[in-house]
């Protein structure tokens, strides 16, 4: 009798365990935790959005698409006013490197200026909307001085430095001509790097590129006249162009996967989102949303 009870318990708990495994497998498929592989030739889309302060994630996405054989070409969608010099240069170099392996086309959104344009000029072809704000090719650094404010509040600042120019640009001391010369050399060297890369990518003489690299901003239509972009068109136009070049008929657009949470964290998050959505649905009319693709 005791042996039969033990066997019954084993069967019950075994069945529950198998059921739990099946339940988890179903959830993983339902919530997309097992994305699988691409099954047909596609176009990858990498977005450079907002101020450029870091390059790590964007470069990771570009490399992922470079290594995926079914990603036949890449659209880099730029909507950025610029940002820090070094990450802009790193993304530009990554775009150039990818262009050596697969066709890369840039589509400019609302703005692609300064570092945003730096990134864009790494592609073999640039599309801009006629009203896109672009250009702003240049480098700027600014300093402020608070000496009078410090004196007014009767505050003393003591500085210990290892070299004469270690505190150059400090707001607590005058900005001397020697300081200005140091920072001017730095700014103009970075600016010259920018101009050299534009001249190379846009097939311009250095002097020609320098003429448009005075900090001015342009519309997309003006940029076309200045040879800073290649075509006036939307993201859809850029996709159609690249698909035609690749000989693909309406290929799917693949965006880099988002970083996922752990399984139980994601499951908990989905449960909360579902509860919130259900509560909202009780108090508002139902509206059907339809994805119609990029405009």
N, C-alpha and C positions, 0 to 999 in steps of 0.2 A: 504493500500500500504506500509506504514511504517512498519507495523507488519510483512508483508510478507518478506521484506528486512532483518529484524532482524533474522527471521527463516532461511533464505537462508545463512546468514553469520554464524549462529550457526552450520548449517549442514556442510558448507565448512570447518570451523575451526575444527569441531569435526572429520571430515574425515581426515584432515591433521594430527591431533593428533594421531588418531588410526594408520594411515600409519607410523608415526614416531616411535610409539611403536613397530610395527611389524618390521620396518627396524632395530631398535636397537637390537631386539631379534635375528634377522638373523645374525647381525654382531657378537653378543656374541657367537653364535654357531660357526660361520665361523672362528673366531679368538681364539676359544678355551677358552673363558672366563667362560664357564660352563663345567668343566672337567668331571662331573659325578663321578660314583663310579666304582671300579674294578668289573669285572663280572666273573673272573675265577682265579683259584689258580696261583700265580705268585711268582717270586723271586725278592726281592728288591736288589738294588745296591747302596751302599754308598761310595763315593770317598773321600779319605784322600789324598789331592794333595798339594804339596808344603810344605813350612816350617810350622810347627805347632805352631802357636802363640795364637790361640783361639780355644776353644772346643764347643762353644755355638751352631753353626749351625749344626755341625756333630752330636752332641748329640740329637738335635731336630729331625734330620732325622732318627736316630736310634730309637727314641721313637715313631715316626710316624709309622714306619714299625712294631714296636712291638705291637702297638694297632690295626693295620689293620689285620683282620682275614685272608683275602685272600692272604696276603704276608706270604707264607709258610716257607721261609728261606731267609737269607740275605748274600750277598757277600759284603765284605768290600775290596775295591780296594785301596791298599796303594801304593802311589808313592811319598815318602817324605824322605828327608835326616834327619828329626828330627826337633827339635825346643825347645820350653820352656818345663820345666819339668812338671809343674802343669797341663796344658791342655793335655799333652800326657797321664798323669796318669788318668785324667778325662775321656778321650776317651777310654782308656784301660778298665776302670771300667764299662763304658757304654756298651762296647762290651761284657764283661763278663756277665753283667746283662741280656743283650739281649739273650746271649747264654743259659741262664737258662730257656728261654721261647721258643726259636726257634733255629734251626740249624744255625750256623754262620761260614762261611768259608772266609779266607783271601786269596786274590790274590795279590802277590807282582808284581809291575811293574818294572821300571828301577832301582829304589832304594827304599829300606825300611830299613833305618838305624837309629841307636840311638833311638830317640823318635818314629820314624816310625816303628822300630821293637817292641818297647814297646807296641804300639797300636796293632800290628799284633799278638803278643803272647797271646792276650786275647781271640782269637778264638780257636775253638776246632780242626780246621785243617788249615794248612798253605800251600798254593801253591806258589812256586817261579819259575821264569824262571831260566835256568841254569846259565845265565849271570847276573841275578839280583845282585845288590850290597846291601848287608845287613850286620847285625852285628853292629859294632861301638858301642858296649854296654859299656857305661861309661858316666862320667859326667866331664865337663870341665868348668872352669871359668878363665879368664885372665884379667890382669891389666897392664896398661902402666904408665910410669912415664915421666913427662915433666918438671921436675925441672930445668934441664940445659937449656932447651929452654926458660923457663920463665926468667931465669937469663940473657940469651943472649939478650932478647928483653927488659930487664929492667922493668919487670912487677912484682908487688907485689900481693900476694894472702893472704887475711886475713880470717881466719876461726874461727867461733864461734860455739861451739858444746856442747851438753848437757851431753855427756859422753866420756870416754877416747877413745872408739873404734868407735864412730859415724862416723868418717871420714876414717875408715879403708878401704884401697883400693883406696884412693884418688890419682889421678895422680900428685897432687901438694905437696906430702910429701913422704918420703922414705917408702917402704913396709917392715915393721919391722918383725922380727921372730914371734912376738906375733900376728901380723895380719895374717901371713901365717898359723899359728896354728888354728886360728878361722875359716878361710875359708877352710882349709883342713878338719876340723871336719864336716863342712857343706857338702862339696863335697862328702866325704866318707859315710856320712849318707844317702844322696840321692842315691849314688851308691849302697849301701847295700839294699835299698828299691827296686831298679831295679833288683838286683840279686835275692832277695827273691821272687819277682813276677815271674821272669823267671823260677826259680826252681819249683815253685808251678804249673805254667801253662804247663811247658814242662816235668813234672814228673821227675825232676832231683834232685840229692842231692845238697845242697847249695854249697859244695866245687866243684862239677862238673860244676855248672853254673858259679861259680866265675872264673874258668879256662878259659872260653871263653869270659869273661866280662872284658877284659883288653884293650878295645878300638880298637882292630883289626877289619878290615872289611873282609867279606867273599863273595865269589860268592854263587849263589844259590846252586850249586852242593856241594861246601864245607860245606855250612850250613846244607845240608841234612845229610852229614856224621857226623856232630856234633850234630844232633838232634835238630837243631834250626828251621827247617821246616820239613814238612811231605811228600811233593810230589814235583817233578819237573813238571811244567806244566804252561800253559798260562791261561788267564782269561776264555777262552772257556772251557778249561779242568776243571777249578774250577766250572763253571756253570754246565757242564755235570755231574760232580761228585755230586753236591748238588741236581740237578734234579733227578738223579738216587736214591739218598738216600731218597728223598721225594716221589718217585714213580710218578713223573710228566713227561709227554712226551712233550718236547720242550716248556716249559713254557715261557711266556713273561717276559722280564726283565723290571722292573719298577724303574726308577730313581726318586729321590725326585723332586717335582715340584719347578720351579724357583719362586722367589718372583715376583709377578706381579705388574705392574703399575696400577694406576686408569684407569677406562674405557676410558675416553677421552684422557688421556696421552698415553695410549696404542694405541688407534685408530690413534692419531696424529703420533706416532712413526711408526706404520705400513704404514701409508700413505707416510711418508718420505722415509722409506726403499723401498717401492714399486717404488717410483719415481726414486730413485738412481739406483735400479736394472734395471728398464726400460731404463734409460739413458745408462747404461753400456752395455745392450744387443744390443744397436744400433751399437756399435763399436767392438764387439767381436763375434766369432762364437759360436753357441749354443752347449753346452756340456751336456750330460745327466749324472747325478750322481745317483748312486744306493747304498743304504745302505745295507751292507752285514753282519751286526752284528759284535760283538767283535771278535778279532783275537787272 
